[in-house]
Amino acid sequence: MTHYKVTLAYDGTNFAGYQVQPKQRTVQGVLQKALTKMTKGQPVHVDGSGRTDSGVHALGQVISFDYPGNIPAESMLKAMNSLMPLDIEILKAEIVDADFHARYSAKGKRYLYRVARGYYTNPFNHLYTGHYPYKLDVQRIEVALKDLVGTHDFTSFAASGGVIVDKVRTIYEATVREDPVTNEIIFEFYGNGFLYNMVRILVATALEIGNGRRDVHDFQRLFAVKDRQQARGTAPASGLYLKEVYY
């Protein structure tokens, strides 16, 4: 057996998320089917760095797997890409130690979220951005995001569908910038881990702060109350990208 670490990008629009589901097209399912074809029928299980939801994209998802035989890394890259659909690209393949695990070896992740600012929905990018056509003070958001940096209990920002009990996470960076060319604002969050829908809830809350509907330091209050209902909104999956996984 040879152990591989593979980095890939995908357009999540036509996937029912990353994780295998019965009778659904998923990223993990497509990858495992391709690898099983390469082994001429011997099943290959793929471990991912994390699960992305339906409609969520990836610029740098990481997987690991054992493969029977010893294919050079560059050959694995070419072979996998030859079997990929147009909405997945294998970016890098590496042969790594057997104890490497895409999920459990990860030290941190970086997510990006794109918000379109046009008054009307752009038909050419609505599958790749969120949309917020209302008044927005980006400087208020910049101030608010500073309250996220550090170690906090993110109970207020965890969707009810999550099964993880410990809601404490550490955020190393939380930023927002304006892109005048695309008329978007772009959030980035880098932390040691993220809860189910956490980034999308953080973005929805930040947009309400930017709109003046919340106090500029409302993140601090939401940490204290530990109540998902008080955070309320969840930004659309279409604007979210898993940008990078750190090891």
PyMOL commands that set and color helices and strands:
alter all, ss='L'
color gray80, all
select helices_A, chain A and resi 12-14+27-38+73-82+138-148+155-157+198-210+218-225+228-231+237-239
alter helices_A, ss='H'
color red, helices_A
select strands_A, chain A and resi 2-10+47-48+57-67+88-95+108-116+130-131+150-153+168-179+184-191+240-246
alter strands_A, ss='S'
color yellow, strands_A
deselect
rebuild
show_as cartoon
